[in-house]
Amino acid sequence: MPESALAKTQRQLGAEMTSLADWTVAANFGDLDAEIDAIKNRAAVFDLSHLGRIRVRGDDAMAALEALCGEQIARLEDDTVTPMPIRNAAGDVLDTICLARLDGMWLVTTSPAQREAVAAELQAVVDSAGLSAKVDDQTLKTTHLSIAGPAARELLDGLLPEAPSKLARGQARMGTLMIAKYIGLRTGRLPQWSLEVIIPNMMAGPAWGFITTKAGHGEKTLPPVGTDAIDALANA
């Protein structure tokens, strides 16, 4: 089963691992109540790398996405991220995705179970219509983190070049963290304020250490939380 580039680090931190849609993920770090409290009252970091991340680029990228998402995507502004259904050729809903329109590319974030189906459907549209677009599944090449909680904005403002506190829900940005390109998304998956950050796997370990230590001002690391806490908050 695939797992995050941070799985070894998470195990070292005492994570209880579990299976989710064929992925091995951190369920919790030993104290679920403390993890929920951290997100609700302070800030915490969790790993969303089990979500699908599919990049679509090229002159006909919008046409490929319109075929499955509808013509409304042409109205999406640059540097935004929007949840929407994506359908197959028969019109059946495949998944509810988050679609980000960024400089020179589109990013499709899927549920873990439907990543391969969404990527295959997009590629089929490109191939059948002869479109000039490249569908690139980045899921196994990238790490997807979320920093959430009422203190997260202030903490991240000192870490990222574009102050996350200025980003409203539904906005997205590309930037550079520790010489690596990253994508920042304000999807609003949780009721608490959060920023999702997507980085290359090769930078996952250094970025994790940088974010958790620097965000804790060197006194207390930003605590990790698992999927149990996220599920509890999302369903509250």
Disulfide bonds with the S-S distance in Angstrom:
none
